[in-house]
Every structure is written in C-alpha cells, then in structure tokens.
Amino acid sequence: MCFAKTTYKWTEEDATEYVRGYTHDAKQQWIRQEDYDRLVKRLLSDTGWTAKRVKAWMAGSRFKACKSNPVLGTKRAREEAKLIEQGGSEGHRVEALQAVRVALTDRVAESAEMVVTAAMVQELEDNRRTVCGKDRRTVTAAILIAAAEMGMRVEVFDGGARGRAGDRVAEAHQWAVEAGWVQKAAATATLAQWRDLAIRRGPGAQTIMIEMGVGWEGATEGFKKVFDRVVGIDNRRHRIGDKGWTQPDFLREFQDANEWEGGMVLGMASRARARKGDRLSSFGSIDCTEESLAQALNYGKAHGKGYYAGKPRSVWAQGGLDAVIRGVREARAQDPLHQFALENPAYSALRKDGQMIKYFGEGIVVQGCAYGGRLTGKGYRFWMSPETLEVFLERQILPKAKASKCKECKAGRKHRQAACPQKGDDRERESITGETKKATKNRIPVLLAEMIGGCMIEGRRRAESRAHGKRKRS
C-alpha cells in the first residue's frame, strides 16, 4: 500500500487522533487486525519513526489488534453467538441488544454527555425493527437495556405505542417482562433504573436550535446555554480532545437530509420529535473545504493555489450548499419569524456565490478572536435573518474593545498560530490544553455562538412585539 509523502511529520498527538478513528470499543483500544496492519504502514510513512518505535508506541498507547469482535471481546462474543444460534426469547434478546449496542457505540460512546437523543431513538426504532421486531416497544426496551449497560441516558419523549398517549418507559418495561427479557424478580428495580436514565420533556413549548454541521461542537456548546434543545447533523464524528468525541443527532450527509419532506431543517425537527408550538431557529456551518481562501478557492482568483484553485464546485459540495439554502428557506416560508445564521470563513468563495447573494445578501464579517476560545485571528462571515442581524449589530464585540477576549489585538501583537505554519512563518503551532490541534483550529468560539443564539431569541421577540403593536393599533 502506497501513501502520499507529507512534508509535515506527525507528532504523537496526531498519530493518536488518527489511530483512535479505527477503534471499535468504548475505551478506544481494540482495532481489527487488518486495520492494525494498515495503520502501522501509515505511521511508518507519516511519522518518520522506525518499525520498532511504531510497535512500541502502539503497545504503550494500549492499542491492540483483535481478530474477533472488538466491541464484545472473544469470550462474550462466543457465548452470545451460541444463544443467537439456539434462538428463542433469549436468542432474540441477545441479537437485538447486539444490534443496538453497536449502534450506540458508533453514535454515542466517548462523547461528553453520553445521551441517546430523541432523534437517535426515532432512527433506531425505524432502522432496527428487522432485528429487534416490528413492535416499537421491543426497540425501546433494547435501547434502555443497552444504555443502562453502557452508562448512557436516553431521551424518551411523547406517548406510548402506536401513537397513543402513554408512558413509553412503562410500556417497554411491561413488554420486556412478558417477553422474558427482564426477570420478574428484578422487574421493580429495572423499572426504577430505566426511569432514572430516561430524560423526559416538560409540558411547555421549547426553543430548539437546528444545527446543520456540528463540526467540533464549539457552536453546539454555546447554543446549549441559550436554547432548550440543540439538534445537530454531520457526516461524521470528530474528536475534540479531553471532552471525547462529538455526538451529532443525525450522522448523514446534507444531501440525504435534503430529501426529507420540507427540507433539512423541518425534516430534522420532525425526526427529533419537535412539537407544534416549539420555536425553531437554525444555524448552518457550510463545509469550507472548497470555499475558503486557505484551501484555494473555486472561483479562479488570481492568488488561488492548491487542489481546488480555478475549479468549479464539486457536485457533492454543491449538493450540501443547496440542502442548507433550501432548509432555511422552507423553514422561513412556514414560519416568517424563523431565525437563522449561516457561517463560513470571512473571505470564502461563498461571498460571491449567486445563490447566497440572491437569498441572503453578502453577509457580515466577524473576528472570532474577540469572543475568546481561539489562538488565531480567524474571521467569520455570517448571513443572518434581518431580525437577528439587527440585534447582533447592537451587541457585537470588536477585537480591540474593552469587552474583547483577545489579548493580542488589545496589545497590538500578532496572533498565535493554531493552523499548520506556512512557509516562512517562524511561529510554532499551538493548541488549547485539552483540545486536539484540529479542534483548536476549527471550533467556533463558544461565546460567539452564545451571543448569536441570544440575538436570535431577542430578534424574534422584538418582531413579535412589533407585529402585536400593529394589530393592536389597527
């Protein structure tokens, strides 16, 4: 196997982040044998280490090759395989739990909060019925059992089976006892345990942020301080650092979500069990790989360089952009006071994109360093709903202002370096303690997201107040 040579040699942190992406257990230690052999070759290529050092580092980092199921371990896998082969109630239980356990490991394990969200529960109920059974209570019971084993909590919303009003936890528990999944002697204790790990929803309307592009969860963290719920989508999970991995509610491409009725925003809200009366807002972090100045610009700019220089936007990138635009416009058409904000680097190609200008204008540039949480002076371009923009322009923080979090701008110094140093740059690449280098480089400042979320809520409140005043005068 041949790998492209890189001028930048990996550090141990880079190697750890890469190898962990191939682990398949909650502790992130076990790797399939075929992946292990391939990773050793990759490390030899990109670290410059000797074969002896690579193997010693893998052992010291506790990465192990496993020829059997790395999620369960050899002995437990053999026992469960025998039960599945025997069939019956116990075999069905084991098979269902295996399917759900693998899904929760892929989607939730090693995240900061370890919560199986309502959107995930809905998706599992739709996708695991071939294994668990057609009755929704079977899937709910399997999720609750697996979540209890793995130390997770579960959002259990709305009524009971077949769309009726009811207690879903109690119905799933009753089914599990009758099916023999839970022993009658332990029924009361099991029900109490399930109720403890279930997250219920209050009776009132909620404010919900629909986040298109979770990334490294910088925006997610800020929005959670303002909104009752944050529902996110991304095509993969990212490792943040000490906080573990990101946890999007939906793990899929934007183009797939665009096929949902009403587009991505309304489709996500529906699948996350948003209720009539809930107030939706949306935030879109559009993939900048083919758009940003640093990556090289698909509009043939004179200073463009790199793989994407002078090339048209790919079908994949265009599909993702179309999905975000359609999602916001559909949501705004259904609710004229739906608040939104779209984000990209300050001088990305999107600032000259015909669709963006037609529907949202040219946007405004915001310096992220003023809001803290970063080492670079990276700027952002935001396209906001008019109501949100009005409030944001009143509240925004400038880099040299008294409220600014940027010590470098206040002192007139050059920013530190979080990205890979360019040729001729003598600054060392730095990262924030507890974060990976990629997270430091790419995370949206939490304070910035919190401010935008607050501006959305205040912007809607003002618009509703003005509309109420007009009706009263008329």
C-alpha positions, 0 to 999 in steps of 0.5 A: 500500500502506497501513501502520499509523502507529507512534508509535515511529520506527525507528532504523537498527538496526531498519530493518536487522533488518527489511530483512535478513528479505527477503534471499535470499543468504548475505551478506544483500544481494540482495532481489527487486525487488518486495520492494525496492519494498515495503520502501522504502514501509515505511521511508518510513512507519516511519522518518520519513526522506525518499525520498532518505535511504531510497535512500541508506541502502539503497545504503550498507547494500549492499542491492540489488534483483535481478530474477533469482535472488538466491541464484545471481546472473544469470550462474550462474543462466543457465548452470545453467538451460541444463544443467537444460534439456539434462538428463542426469547433469549436468542432474540434478546441477545441479537437485538441488544447486539444490534443496538449496542453497536449502534450506540457505540458508533453514535454515542460512546466517548462523547461528553454527555453520553445521551441517546437523543430523541432523534437517535431513538426515532432512527433506531426504532425505524432502522432496527425493527428487522432485528429487534421486531416490528413492535416499537416497544421491543426497540425501546426496551433494547435501547434502555437495556443497552444504555443502562449497560453502557452508562448512557441516558436516553431521551424518551419523549411523547406517548406510548405505542402506536401513537397513543398517549402513554408512558413509553418507559412503562410500556417497554418495561411491561413488554420486556417482562412478558417477553422474558427479557427482564426477570420478574424478580428484578422487574421493580428495580429495572423499572426504577433504573430505566426511569432514572436514565430516561430524560423526559420533556416538560409540558411547555413549548421549547426553543430548539436550535437546528444545527446543520454541521456540528463540526467540533461542537464549539457552536453546539456548546454555546447554543446549549446555554441559550436554547432548550434543545440543540439538534445537530447533523454531520457526516461524521464524528470528530474528536475534540480532545479531553471532552471525547468525541462529538455526538451529532443527532443525525450522522448523514450527509446534507444531501440525504437530509435534503430529501426529507419532506420540507427540507433539512431543517423541518425534516430534522425537527420532525425526526427529533420529535419537535412539537407544534408550538416549539420555536425553531431557529437554525444555524448552518456551518457550510463545509469550507473545504472548497470555499475558503481562501486557505484551501484555494478557492473555486472561483479562479482568483488570481492568488488561488493555489492548491487542489481546488484553485480555478475549479468549479464546485464539486457536485457533492459540495454543491449538493450540501450548499443547496440542502442548507439554502433550501432548509432555511428557506422552507423553514422561513416560508412556514414560519416568517419569524424563523431565525437563522445564521449561516457561517463560513470563513470571512473571505470564502468563495461563498461571498460571491456565490449567486445563490447566497447573494440572491437569498441572503445578501453578502453577509457580515464579517466577524473576528472570532478572536474577540469572543475568546476560545481561539489562538488565531485571528480567524474571521467569520462571515455570517448571513443572518435573518434581518431580525437577528442581524439587527440585534447582533449589530447592537451587541457585537464585540470588536477585537480591540474593545474593552469587552474583547477576549483577545489579548493580542489585538488589545496589545497590538501583537500578532496572533498565535498560530493554531493552523499548520505554519506556512512557509516562512512563518517562524511561529510554532503551532499551538493548541488549547490544553485539552483540545486536539490541534484540529479542534483548536483550529476549527471550533467556533468560539463558544461565546460567539455562538452564545451571543448569536443564539441570544440575538436570535431569541431577542430578534424574534421577540422584538418582531413579535412585539412589533407585529402585536403593536400593529394589530393592536393599533389597527 
